[in-house]
């Protein structure tokens, strides 16, 4: 999976899944732009010379435009865009969700992805090549009770990815989605604690229940998600576009 000297944007690359993706792409030789509202100390310490951090609120178009222009300053191209930024949204029954909570989830998970694609795609078209990977979720393929804003955005991401694949194939631009299952890590722990509380389960009970859903009886380490992203961005995946690939330890198989 050689990505030597490719220019890759990873949104939300400061922590969690995004940080693991940024680390793996850098390991494969790419130059990384982290577009994030969060710090990125770990990856900076390891790959500082090949990392550029651009503080970006991807829900704001002017900030996305600035991020893209700043990325082009590296070598006047963008080879890879990984739309990883996202929020969990509220854990509530639909009638208890405020308009503000709904719109915030839509803004980060869908509007931000759209804006990044809107301003990166013209660059990729000019190059006649590029790779877009959207980090969706297995919730994009099945319902998740009390998480209607999140589920709506993740289903929307898969539809958007398929549409991009058809629309951009003429320019040799591939678009794929990765659908993680329940993931281990500090960011996910914040989400799971809220869901566990809502369900009336203790933390240990909730994690045991999540692991039991998997044929492998485990949650997913983000490094395996990063590996799939790196593969999709490589020439090894040259014949793959419009796909939504599960990394769920077998929880979802379709």
N, C-alpha and C positions, 0 to 999 in steps of 0.2 A: 504494500500500500504506500508507494512512494509519492509524497506530496511536496517534494523539494521545491522551495522558493515560491510556492503558491501563496497568494494573498487571501486570507480567510477572515471573515467577520463572524464573530460569535456573540450574539446578544445574550445578556445575562451570564456572561462568562466569569463573573467574579467569585462564584461559589456553586456548590452543589453539582448537578449534572453538567451545567455549562462550564464550570471550571474543569471537570474531567474531560469534556470534549476539547476545550482549548489546549489542555495539556497533551492529549493524544495527538491532535493535529500538529502541534509544535514538535512532538516527538517524531512525527513522520516527515518533518522538514519544512512545514509551512510557517509563514510569517503570520502572526495572529493580531487582529484588532479586536479588543474586548470592548463592546459597547454595553455599558452597565452603569447602574446607579450605585452599585456596591463595589467595595475595594477588591483588588485582585492580588493580594500579597504573595500567595503561594506560587502562582504561575510566574509572577514577576521575578521572584527569587531564583527560579529554576531556568527560565528562558528569557531573562530580561532584555537581551539584545534583539530578540526577535518578537517582542511583544510591544504593542502600542495600546494604551488604555485611553479610551475617549468617553468621558462621562456623558451618558445619553439617556434621556427619557424618550423611549421609542414611541410614546403616544403623542409626542409633539413633533409635527412635521419639520419645523425649522431645525430642530435638533438632529433629526435623522439626516436631513440635507447636509448639515455641517459634518456629521459623522462620515458620510459617504465621501464628501470632498476631502476630508482629512485622510481617509484611507487611500484615496487616489494619489496623495502626495508621496506614498511609499514607492510606487512603481507604475502609476497611471493605469492600474487594472484591479479588478476584483474577481478572483477565481471561484471563491466559495462563500456562500452565505448560510449560516446556521441560525435559524430563528428559534432560539431556546427560551427567551424571556417569557415568563408567565407567572400568574398568581393563582392561588387555589380558590379564591372566592369564598363566599360564606357557606357554612354548613347549617342550612335551615330549610324548613318546609317552604314551598314556593310562595305561599301567601305571607310569609314573614320576611321575605327578602325585600330590602329597600331598593328604590330606583337607583340610588347612588351606588349600592353594592353591585347591582346588576351591570350598570354602565361602566364601573371601574373594571370589572372582570372582562367585559367585551373590549374595552379600550386597550388593556395590556395584552390580552391573549390573541385578539383578532386585528384590531386597528394597528397595533405595533408591527405585527407580521406583515400586514398589507403595506404599510408605509415603507418598511425596509425593502420589500420586493419592488414596490413602485419606483424607488430611486436607485436600486442596484441593477434591476433588469436592463435598463438602457445601456449601462456599462457592459454588461455581459453580451447583449445583442451586438454591440459595436465590436467586441472581441470575437464574436461567433463561437462562444463557448462559456460554460459555467455550470456550477452545481449549487442547487438550493436544497437544504435539508431542514424540514420543519419538525420540531419536537412536539408531537401530539401526545397521545395517551391511549391505553386500552379503553379508557372511558369514551374515546371517540368512536368506539365500536359497540358499546353496550351501555345501558342506563347506569347511573350511580345516584341512588336515592339521597335526597336532601342536598344535592350538589348540582342543581339545574343550570346555574350560570356556567360553571366549569364544564359540565358535560356538553352544553351547547357550543361552547368555544372549541372544544376538542373535536367534536364532530364536524364543525365548520372548517377546522384546519385540514382535515383529511379531504373534504370536498374542494377546498382551495388548492391543495397540493395537486390533486388530479387534474383540475382545470389548468393550472400552470403547466403541467407536463404536456398537455395537448397543445396549449397555446404557444409554448416556447421551443418545442422540439425542432422546428425548422432552423433555429439558430444554434443547434447543438447544446442547448441548455437543458439539463436534467433536473427534475424536481421530485423528491421523495420525502416520505414522512417516517419517523421512528416513533413507535408507540410503547413507551415504558409501562411496566406494571408497577406494583408497590416497590418503592426504592428506599434503600437505607441511606441515612445521612442526616445532618443537623437540620437542614432546611425542611426535609420531609417530616422530621420528628415534630417540628412546630405544627405542621398540618395535621399529622396523625393524632397528636395530643388533643386537638380541638374536636376531631371526629370521634375519638374514643370517649371523650366527655359527653358529647351529644348522644352517643349510643348507650351510655350508662355502663361502659366497660372500663376496667382498669387498663393502664398502659400495657402491662404484660399480657392480659387477656386479648387485647386488640391486636397486638403484634403476632401472638400465637395464632389467632384466627386468620390473619392475613397470610401467614406462612402456610397454614394448613390448606388454603385454597390452591396452592401450587403443587403440581405433581412432584416437583423437586423439593417441596417443603421448605422453601426459603423465599426471602425477599431478594430484590435485584441490587447488586452492586453497580453504581453508576459507571464504573470502568467498562462494563460490558456494553452499555449504551454508547459510550464513546468509541468503542471498537467498531460497532456497526456504522456509526456516522463516518468514521475514517474510511471504511470500506466503500460506502456509498459515494464518497467524494473522489475515489480513486478510479483509475482506468480499469481496474478489475470489475467494476460495476457498470461499465460503459453501456451495456444493454438493459439497464434497469432505470425506469422512470415511471412516475405515477404510482409507485408502490407505497404501501403502509405496512411497515415491518414491526412485528411485536418483539419486544425484549421483556418478557413477563414471567420467565421461569415456567412457562406452559399454562398460565392462568387463562389466557385467551389463545385460541388456535385457529382463528379465522381472520 
